[in-house]
Amino acid sequence: MARYRFRFVACDEGFLRTFAGSAWRGAFGGALKRVVCAMRLRPCEGCPLAGTCIYPHLFEGRQGADPVRLKSLDRIAVPYVFELDDVVPRSFGAGSEVTVTLTLIGDANRRLARSYP
């Protein structure tokens, strides 16, 4: 398990809702897919690289190409947790800092290191 802390500075004013974790998940997942997808952002279903790609493993709960455990399952629990350090809901102005912690669990850290040399 490893924790990564991200600090963002707001370009504009905004508002974080009570369940802002899902918004962070969507933003992070979209950005990760744009960075790692070699197949021009096509759906992961049927992609020949889905077994080795970090995106479906992290965000769709897919097993890797050669699973060590839980071999009978196609889908597993996603191996991450987003934590917001600030109390939400809250509003913020341009220039305000927003901090998010991402905890990667198990195999996700090894895959992340392999994806980004």
LUMPA-472355 format. One record per residue: residue number from 1; residue in three letters; x negated, y negated, z negated of N, C-alpha, C, O in turn. Coordinates in nm, 4 decimals. Each point is the difference from the previous one (the first is absolute). Layout:
<nodes>
[NUM; Ala; [X; Y; Z]; [X; Y; Z]; [X; Y; Z]; [X; Y; Z]]
...
</nodes>
This chain:
<nodes>
[1; Met; [-0.0847; 0.1160; 0.0000]; [0.0847; -0.1160; 0.0000]; [-0.0898; -0.1230; 0.0000]; [-0.1014; -0.0043; -0.0698]]
[2; Ala; [0.1395; -0.0951; 0.1485]; [-0.0738; -0.1263; 0.0034]; [0.0990; -0.1145; 0.0147]; [0.1046; 0.0130; 0.0636]]
[3; Arg; [-0.1406; -0.1250; -0.1242]; [0.0864; -0.1181; 0.0073]; [-0.0710; -0.1092; 0.0784]; [-0.1191; -0.0249; -0.0182]]
[4; Tyr; [0.1948; -0.0390; 0.1053]; [-0.0513; -0.1091; 0.0814]; [0.0872; -0.1225; -0.0272]; [0.1226; 0.0067; 0.0086]]
[5; Arg; [-0.1859; -0.1160; -0.0407]; [0.0750; -0.1230; -0.0284]; [-0.0155; -0.0955; 0.1177]; [-0.1107; -0.0286; 0.0456]]
[6; Phe; [0.2246; -0.0194; 0.0017]; [0.0037; -0.0958; 0.1096]; [0.0540; -0.1320; -0.0527]; [0.1010; -0.0040; -0.0704]]
[7; Arg; [-0.1693; -0.1029; 0.1053]; [0.0465; -0.1339; -0.0366]; [0.0314; -0.0750; 0.1280]; [-0.0835; -0.0105; 0.0899]]
[8; Phe; [0.2039; -0.0408; -0.0831]; [0.0454; -0.0741; 0.1168]; [0.0279; -0.1434; -0.0401]; [0.0490; -0.0266; -0.1097]]
[9; Val; [-0.0802; -0.0643; 0.1981]; [0.0334; -0.1410; -0.0196]; [0.1113; -0.0334; 0.0978]; [-0.0139; 0.0190; 0.1208]]
[10; Ala; [0.1237; -0.0686; -0.1740]; [0.1179; -0.0290; 0.0810]; [-0.0249; -0.1184; 0.0931]; [-0.0488; -0.1045; -0.0431]]
[11; Cys; [0.0821; 0.1215; 0.1698]; [-0.0095; -0.1092; 0.0979]; [0.1187; -0.0944; -0.0131]; [-0.0126; -0.1201; 0.0241]]
[12; Asp; [0.1269; 0.1740; -0.0619]; [0.1241; -0.0758; -0.0137]; [0.0629; 0.0356; -0.1340]; [-0.0432; 0.0932; -0.0678]]
[13; Glu; [0.1447; -0.1681; 0.0315]; [0.0724; 0.0369; -0.1210]; [0.0824; 0.1243; 0.0274]; [0.0351; 0.0283; 0.1145]]
[14; Gly; [-0.0045; 0.0460; -0.2201]; [0.0759; 0.1227; 0.0173]; [0.0602; 0.0457; -0.1305]; [-0.0044; -0.0703; -0.1009]]
[15; Phe; [0.0609; 0.1894; 0.1048]; [0.0692; 0.0547; -0.1150]; [-0.0184; 0.1512; -0.0011]; [0.0209; 0.0661; 0.1017]]
[16; Leu; [-0.0597; -0.0114; -0.2161]; [-0.0098; 0.1449; -0.0164]; [0.1234; 0.0486; -0.0740]; [0.0321; -0.0503; -0.1077]]
[17; Arg; [0.0357; 0.1458; 0.1638]; [0.1202; 0.0550; -0.0619]; [-0.0361; 0.1050; -0.1052]; [-0.1162; 0.0374; -0.0153]]
[18; Thr; [0.2158; 0.0078; -0.0549]; [-0.0202; 0.0961; -0.1080]; [-0.0698; 0.1264; 0.0492]; [-0.0900; 0.0499; -0.0675]]
[19; Phe; [0.1287; 0.0026; 0.1825]; [-0.0609; 0.1221; 0.0522]; [-0.0918; -0.0337; 0.1167]; [0.0180; 0.0516; 0.1103]]
[20; Ala; [-0.1157; -0.1375; -0.1341]; [-0.0896; -0.0469; 0.1053]; [-0.0977; 0.1080; 0.0466]; [-0.0638; -0.0164; 0.1040]]
[21; Gly; [0.0510; 0.1251; -0.1778]; [-0.0912; 0.1069; 0.0403]; [0.0316; 0.0562; 0.1370]; [-0.0912; 0.0351; 0.0749]]
[22; Ser; [0.2187; -0.0259; -0.0409]; [0.0357; 0.0535; 0.1313]; [-0.0420; -0.0966; 0.1113]; [-0.0367; 0.0436; 0.1092]]
[23; Ala; [0.0418; -0.1744; -0.1363]; [-0.0459; -0.0978; 0.0995]; [-0.1506; 0.0114; 0.0200]; [-0.0482; -0.0069; 0.1130]]
[24; Trp; [-0.0261; 0.0244; -0.2215]; [-0.1455; 0.0174; 0.0113]; [-0.0323; 0.1292; 0.0730]; [-0.0918; 0.0036; 0.0820]]
[25; Arg; [0.1653; 0.1012; -0.1106]; [-0.0219; 0.1281; 0.0685]; [0.0197; -0.0172; 0.1502]; [-0.0813; 0.0473; 0.0794]]
[26; Gly; [0.1890; -0.1148; -0.0405]; [0.0270; -0.0220; 0.1415]; [-0.1062; -0.0849; 0.0674]; [-0.0423; 0.0300; 0.1116]]
[27; Ala; [-0.0008; -0.1357; -0.1787]; [-0.1029; -0.0877; 0.0574]; [-0.1331; 0.0736; 0.0134]; [-0.0664; -0.0088; 0.1032]]
[28; Phe; [0.0280; 0.0811; -0.2077]; [-0.1267; 0.0728; 0.0024]; [0.0044; 0.1130; 0.1017]; [-0.0963; 0.0210; 0.0738]]
[29; Gly; [0.2079; 0.0520; -0.0695]; [0.0140; 0.1100; 0.0951]; [-0.0050; -0.0483; 0.1440]; [-0.0651; 0.0613; 0.0846]]
[30; Gly; [0.1346; -0.1718; -0.0570]; [-0.0017; -0.0556; 0.1356]; [-0.1388; -0.0450; 0.0413]; [-0.0434; 0.0245; 0.1125]]
[31; Ala; [-0.0263; -0.0907; -0.2044]; [-0.1363; -0.0463; 0.0297]; [-0.0948; 0.1185; 0.0195]; [-0.0829; -0.0014; 0.0910]]
[32; Leu; [0.0949; 0.1036; -0.1758]; [-0.0868; 0.1172; 0.0133]; [0.0236; 0.0700; 0.1331]; [-0.0955; 0.0398; 0.0668]]
[33; Lys; [0.2216; -0.0245; -0.0277]; [0.0283; 0.0681; 0.1266]; [-0.0564; -0.0782; 0.1181]; [-0.0535; 0.0594; 0.0937]]
[34; Arg; [0.0651; -0.1927; -0.0973]; [-0.0562; -0.0808; 0.1098]; [-0.1520; 0.0168; 0.0089]; [-0.0566; -0.0049; 0.1092]]
[35; Val; [-0.0093; 0.0246; -0.2232]; [-0.1462; 0.0124; -0.0009]; [-0.0457; 0.1391; 0.0430]; [-0.0963; 0.0118; 0.0758]]
[36; Val; [0.1631; 0.0939; -0.1224]; [-0.0517; 0.1349; 0.0222]; [0.0618; 0.0753; 0.1170]; [-0.0562; 0.1006; 0.0433]]
[37; Cys; [0.1690; -0.1454; 0.0094]; [0.0696; 0.0784; 0.1016]; [-0.0722; -0.0076; 0.1351]; [-0.0092; -0.1059; 0.0622]]
[38; Ala; [-0.0412; 0.2207; -0.0197]; [-0.0684; 0.0086; 0.1286]; [0.0990; 0.0236; 0.1141]; [-0.0377; -0.0032; 0.1172]]
[39; Met; [0.1633; 0.0267; -0.1517]; [0.1012; 0.0342; 0.1009]; [0.0950; -0.1168; 0.0268]; [0.1138; 0.0206; 0.0421]]
[40; Arg; [-0.1601; -0.1415; -0.0663]; [0.0761; -0.1226; 0.0303]; [0.1334; -0.0082; -0.0732]; [0.1019; -0.0387; 0.0572]]
[41; Leu; [-0.1046; 0.0759; -0.1846]; [0.1139; -0.0144; -0.0903]; [0.1230; 0.0805; 0.0394]; [0.1124; -0.0366; -0.0343]]
[42; Arg; [-0.1332; 0.1442; 0.1049]; [0.1135; 0.0874; 0.0309]; [0.0443; 0.0695; -0.1286]; [-0.0757; 0.0015; -0.0971]]
[43; Pro; [0.1964; 0.0564; 0.0934]; [0.0437; 0.0719; -0.1203]; [-0.0955; 0.1147; -0.0325]; [-0.0543; 0.0640; 0.0901]]
[44; Cys; [0.0346; -0.0389; -0.2175]; [-0.0937; 0.1050; -0.0421]; [0.0512; 0.1398; 0.0351]; [-0.0789; 0.0912; 0.0245]]
[45; Glu; [0.2104; -0.0751; -0.0222]; [0.0587; 0.1297; 0.0335]; [-0.0447; 0.0405; 0.1407]; [0.0257; -0.0718; 0.0967]]
[46; Gly; [-0.0914; 0.1850; -0.0860]; [-0.0458; 0.0495; 0.1288]; [-0.1368; -0.0524; 0.0422]; [-0.0518; 0.0412; 0.1037]]
[47; Cys; [-0.0072; -0.1301; -0.1810]; [-0.1325; -0.0544; 0.0342]; [-0.1058; 0.1082; -0.0190]; [-0.0012; 0.0670; -0.1033]]
[48; Pro; [-0.0876; -0.0486; 0.2007]; [-0.1034; 0.1035; -0.0139]; [-0.1027; -0.0311; -0.1087]; [-0.0744; 0.0889; -0.0412]]
[49; Leu; [0.0691; -0.2130; -0.0058]; [-0.0960; -0.0380; -0.1038]; [0.0610; -0.0044; -0.1403]; [-0.0701; -0.0324; -0.0958]]
[50; Ala; [0.1979; 0.0638; 0.0820]; [0.0699; -0.0135; -0.1285]; [-0.0642; 0.0815; -0.1119]; [0.0049; -0.0412; -0.1159]]
[51; Gly; [-0.0646; 0.1553; 0.1476]; [-0.0614; 0.0837; -0.1032]; [-0.1273; -0.0561; -0.0585]; [-0.0400; 0.0395; -0.1095]]
[52; Thr; [-0.0250; -0.1312; 0.1801]; [-0.1260; -0.0561; -0.0489]; [0.0087; -0.1486; -0.0317]; [-0.0944; -0.0562; -0.0557]]
[53; Cys; [0.2035; -0.0078; 0.0893]; [0.0160; -0.1440; -0.0190]; [0.0366; -0.0327; -0.1450]; [0.0791; 0.0712; -0.0620]]
[54; Ile; [-0.1360; -0.1778; 0.0089]; [0.0277; -0.0415; -0.1377]; [0.1425; -0.0532; -0.0156]; [0.0597; 0.0174; -0.1063]]
[55; Tyr; [-0.0039; -0.0814; 0.2083]; [0.1315; -0.0624; -0.0147]; [0.1108; 0.0994; -0.0368]; [0.0654; -0.0207; -0.1022]]
[56; Pro; [-0.0405; 0.1277; 0.1798]; [0.1097; 0.0896; -0.0381]; [-0.0252; 0.0709; -0.1327]; [0.0946; 0.0350; -0.0706]]
[57; His; [-0.2217; -0.0137; 0.0364]; [-0.0308; 0.0622; -0.1289]; [0.0412; -0.0931; -0.1143]; [0.0631; 0.0438; -0.0962]]
[58; Leu; [-0.0985; -0.1710; 0.1068]; [0.0322; -0.0947; -0.1067]; [0.1462; -0.0408; -0.0020]; [0.0603; -0.0048; -0.1072]]
[59; Phe; [-0.0022; -0.0244; 0.2210]; [0.1310; -0.0639; 0.0021]; [0.1164; 0.0902; 0.0369]; [0.1154; -0.0390; -0.0182]]
[60; Glu; [-0.1417; 0.1566; 0.0688]; [0.1088; 0.0908; 0.0343]; [-0.0065; 0.1298; -0.0797]; [0.0849; 0.0875; 0.0171]]
[61; Gly; [-0.1848; -0.0744; -0.1039]; [-0.0115; 0.1200; -0.0822]; [-0.0274; 0.1257; 0.0799]; [0.0450; 0.1087; -0.0365]]
[62; Arg; [-0.1186; -0.1233; 0.1455]; [-0.0308; 0.1167; 0.0836]; [-0.1243; 0.0707; -0.0509]; [-0.0917; -0.0615; -0.0546]]
[63; Gln; [0.0916; 0.1896; 0.0736]; [-0.1177; 0.0798; -0.0306]; [-0.1080; -0.0303; 0.1035]; [0.0304; -0.0371; 0.1134]]
[64; Gly; [-0.1547; 0.0528; -0.1525]; [-0.1100; -0.0144; 0.0939]; [-0.0078; 0.1212; 0.0918]; [0.0823; 0.0911; -0.0087]]
[65; Ala; [-0.1819; -0.0908; 0.0966]; [-0.0151; 0.1085; 0.0972]; [-0.0264; 0.1343; -0.0680]; [0.0516; 0.1025; 0.0443]]
[66; Asp; [-0.1309; -0.1020; -0.1505]; [-0.0336; 0.1226; -0.0722]; [0.0288; -0.0171; -0.1485]; [-0.0930; -0.0210; -0.0779]]
[67; Pro; [0.2196; 0.0295; 0.0363]; [0.0313; -0.0221; -0.1410]; [-0.0619; 0.1071; -0.0891]; [-0.0029; 0.1179; 0.0352]]
[68; Val; [-0.0459; -0.1603; -0.1498]; [-0.0591; 0.0919; -0.0962]; [0.1087; 0.0545; -0.0928]; [-0.0006; 0.1178; -0.0356]]
[69; Arg; [0.0940; -0.2052; -0.0029]; [0.1085; 0.0382; -0.0905]; [0.1347; -0.0269; 0.0668]; [0.0092; -0.0740; 0.0979]]
[70; Leu; [0.0925; 0.1347; -0.1521]; [0.1373; -0.0216; 0.0471]; [0.0130; 0.0260; 0.1507]; [0.0689; -0.0735; 0.0707]]
[71; Lys; [-0.1343; 0.1763; -0.0240]; [-0.0054; 0.0298; 0.1436]; [0.1365; 0.0266; 0.0622]; [0.0173; -0.0183; 0.1205]]
[72; Ser; [0.0785; 0.0605; -0.1997]; [0.1312; 0.0320; 0.0553]; [0.0870; -0.1243; 0.0226]; [0.1077; 0.0101; 0.0587]]
[73; Leu; [-0.1532; -0.1263; -0.1044]; [0.0784; -0.1228; 0.0131]; [-0.0502; -0.0867; 0.1141]; [-0.1206; -0.0191; 0.0154]]
[74; Asp; [0.2125; -0.0333; 0.0644]; [-0.0359; -0.0949; 0.1048]; [-0.0192; -0.1398; -0.0583]; [-0.0870; -0.0752; 0.0438]]
[75; Arg; [0.1700; 0.0412; -0.1439]; [-0.0038; -0.1329; -0.0614]; [-0.0308; 0.0141; -0.1486]; [0.0459; 0.0927; -0.0668]]
[76; Ile; [-0.1239; -0.1862; 0.0178]; [-0.0354; -0.0033; -0.1423]; [0.0241; -0.1424; -0.0511]; [0.0252; -0.0913; 0.0787]]
[77; Ala; [-0.0330; 0.0733; -0.2095]; [0.0163; -0.1333; -0.0574]; [-0.1119; -0.0907; 0.0508]; [-0.1142; 0.0436; 0.0149]]
[78; Val; [0.1476; -0.1697; 0.0115]; [-0.1031; -0.0924; 0.0471]; [-0.1022; -0.0223; -0.1111]; [0.0376; -0.0114; -0.1167]]
[79; Pro; [-0.1663; 0.0049; 0.1512]; [-0.1054; -0.0041; -0.1015]; [-0.0444; -0.1410; -0.0387]; [-0.1196; -0.0281; -0.0063]]
[80; Tyr; [0.2152; -0.0596; -0.0195]; [-0.0368; -0.1356; -0.0397]; [0.1092; -0.0614; -0.0856]; [0.1149; 0.0443; -0.0001]]
[81; Val; [-0.1551; -0.1488; -0.0735]; [0.0930; -0.0784; -0.0807]; [-0.0397; -0.1462; 0.0152]; [-0.1176; -0.0337; -0.0139]]
[82; Phe; [0.2138; -0.0535; 0.0423]; [-0.0230; -0.1441; 0.0011]; [0.0440; -0.0563; -0.1346]; [0.1066; 0.0348; -0.0508]]
[83; Glu; [-0.1885; -0.1212; -0.0059]; [0.0338; -0.0674; -0.1249]; [-0.0144; -0.1500; 0.0217]; [-0.0999; -0.0467; 0.0548]]
[84; Leu; [0.1991; -0.0269; -0.0977]; [-0.0073; -0.1453; 0.0050]; [-0.0393; -0.0481; -0.1388]; [0.0655; 0.0338; -0.0986]]
[85; Asp; [-0.1717; -0.1122; 0.0905]; [-0.0481; -0.0464; -0.1299]; [0.0846; -0.1125; -0.0574]; [0.0039; -0.0194; -0.1214]]
[86; Asp; [0.0626; -0.0536; 0.2070]; [0.0802; -0.1124; -0.0460]; [0.1420; 0.0446; -0.0272]; [0.0480; 0.0985; 0.0561]]
[87; Val; [0.0180; -0.1724; -0.1428]; [0.1400; 0.0276; -0.0292]; [0.0840; -0.0422; 0.1207]; [-0.0159; -0.1110; 0.0507]]
[88; Val; [0.1038; 0.1974; -0.0054]; [0.0882; -0.0333; 0.1106]; [0.1436; 0.0162; -0.0475]; [0.0211; 0.0835; -0.0880]]
[89; Pro; [0.0776; -0.1532; 0.1361]; [-0.0104; -0.0934; 0.1111]; [-0.0671; -0.1295; -0.0427]; [0.0100; -0.0419; -0.1153]]
[90; Arg; [-0.0769; -0.0194; 0.2081]; [-0.0603; -0.1301; -0.0242]; [-0.0252; -0.0711; 0.1311]; [-0.0205; 0.0631; 0.1037]]
[91; Ser; [0.0221; -0.1944; -0.1094]; [-0.0302; -0.0781; 0.1199]; [-0.1439; -0.0472; -0.0099]; [-0.0570; -0.0075; -0.1089]]
[92; Phe; [-0.0001; -0.0236; 0.2221]; [-0.1375; -0.0490; 0.0021]; [-0.0134; -0.1024; 0.1111]; [0.0751; 0.0015; 0.0975]]
[93; Gly; [-0.1716; -0.0901; -0.1138]; [-0.0242; -0.1031; 0.0999]; [-0.1191; 0.0335; 0.0872]; [-0.0743; 0.0943; -0.0273]]
[94; Ala; [0.0569; -0.1727; 0.1325]; [-0.1171; 0.0171; 0.0874]; [-0.1258; -0.0148; -0.0854]; [-0.0091; -0.0908; -0.0826]]
[95; Gly; [-0.0869; 0.1794; 0.1025]; [-0.1242; -0.0020; -0.0760]; [0.0037; 0.0851; -0.1259]; [-0.1036; 0.0210; -0.0630]]
[96; Ser; [0.2212; 0.0286; 0.0251]; [0.0108; 0.0863; -0.1183]; [-0.0609; 0.1367; 0.0290]; [0.0014; 0.0472; 0.1136]]
[97; Glu; [-0.0539; 0.0145; -0.2166]; [-0.0589; 0.1329; 0.0142]; [0.1002; 0.1063; -0.0419]; [0.0674; -0.0129; -0.1022]]
[98; Val; [-0.0589; 0.1173; 0.1820]; [0.0840; 0.1157; -0.0302]; [-0.0928; 0.1203; -0.0025]; [-0.0775; 0.0209; 0.0934]]
[99; Thr; [0.0850; 0.0583; -0.1997]; [-0.0885; 0.1144; -0.0155]; [0.0806; 0.1297; 0.0058]; [0.1052; 0.0128; -0.0626]]
[100; Val; [-0.1574; 0.0827; 0.1394]; [0.0624; 0.1316; 0.0144]; [-0.1083; 0.1047; -0.0221]; [-0.1110; -0.0131; 0.0518]]
[101; Thr; [0.1428; 0.1164; -0.1282]; [-0.0928; 0.1109; -0.0209]; [0.0537; 0.1229; 0.0718]; [0.1171; 0.0352; -0.0138]]
[102; Leu; [-0.2034; 0.0292; 0.0899]; [0.0339; 0.1226; 0.0713]; [-0.0795; 0.1130; -0.0642]; [-0.1229; -0.0048; -0.0046]]
[103; Thr; [0.1929; 0.1059; -0.0447]; [-0.0653; 0.1183; -0.0558]; [0.0133; 0.1124; 0.1013]; [0.1110; 0.0378; 0.0376]]
[104; Leu; [-0.2242; 0.0154; 0.0064]; [-0.0010; 0.1151; 0.0907]; [-0.0284; 0.1249; -0.0817]; [-0.0872; -0.0003; -0.0869]]
[105; Ile; [0.1601; 0.1058; 0.1145]; [-0.0051; 0.1207; -0.0807]; [-0.0530; 0.1163; 0.0829]; [0.0396; 0.0196; 0.1150]]
[106; Gly; [-0.1288; 0.0562; -0.1750]; [-0.0493; 0.1236; 0.0603]; [-0.0742; -0.0204; 0.1303]; [-0.0907; -0.0827; 0.0101]]
[107; Asp; [0.1307; 0.1587; 0.0879]; [-0.0626; 0.0076; 0.1307]; [0.0019; -0.1332; 0.0769]; [-0.0777; -0.0175; 0.0938]]
[108; Ala; [0.1646; -0.0752; -0.1320]; [0.0127; -0.1267; 0.0734]; [-0.1296; -0.0801; 0.0003]; [-0.0300; -0.0658; 0.0997]]
[109; Asn; [-0.0471; 0.0691; -0.2067]; [-0.1258; -0.0743; -0.0043]; [-0.1027; 0.0570; 0.0966]; [-0.0710; -0.0757; 0.0663]]
[110; Arg; [0.0621; 0.2064; -0.0573]; [-0.0944; 0.0623; 0.0946]; [0.0389; -0.0346; 0.1427]; [-0.0862; -0.0300; 0.0825]]
[111; Arg; [0.2147; 0.0340; -0.0532]; [0.0465; -0.0331; 0.1340]; [-0.0259; -0.1468; 0.0339]; [-0.0368; -0.0323; 0.1129]]
[112; Leu; [0.0554; -0.0549; -0.2089]; [-0.0230; -0.1425; 0.0217]; [-0.1464; -0.0242; 0.0316]; [-0.0310; -0.0745; 0.0929]]
[113; Ala; [-0.0585; 0.1347; -0.1670]; [-0.1429; -0.0182; 0.0237]; [-0.0411; 0.0537; 0.1361]; [-0.0868; -0.0578; 0.0654]]
[114; Arg; [0.1479; 0.1675; -0.0218]; [-0.0323; 0.0577; 0.1298]; [0.0544; -0.0854; 0.1138]; [-0.0579; -0.0031; 0.1086]]
[115; Ser; [0.1694; -0.0665; -0.1331]; [0.0612; -0.0810; 0.1033]; [-0.0748; -0.1301; 0.0229]; [0.0033; -0.0549; 0.1102]]
[116; Tyr; [-0.0705; 0.0051; -0.2124]; [-0.0675; -0.1306; 0.0091]; [-0.1445; 0.0159; -0.0432]; [-0.0312; -0.0135; -0.1183]]
[117; Pro; [-0.0580; 0.0422; 0.2135]; [-0.1414; 0.0225; -0.0367]; [-0.0655; -0.1261; -0.0529]; [-0.1180; 0.0018; -0.0351]]
</nodes>
